[in-house]
Amino acid sequence: MSETIQKLVDYIRNEIGYDGRLDHDADLLDEEILDSFSVVEIATYIQTNFEVELSGDDLVRENFSSLSSMAALITKRSESTS
């Protein structure tokens, strides 16, 4: 498991309170692990803890539906700021 995904898993467990199985590619919204409020919270967490800037265009379902998609977004934004 990548360090980025592990940090996201830890956040979902500790801050959102989900303690079930978290598959990297599972749709966290369809499975009701995340809701619109928790997506905003995790977007803020990503900006703060991974030191990336997210734009309004980034705040779409496809970027926050799975751990893999969030990790890809973090990588993309990290590369664009370096």
Beta strands, then each sheet from edge to edge (+ up, - down):
end
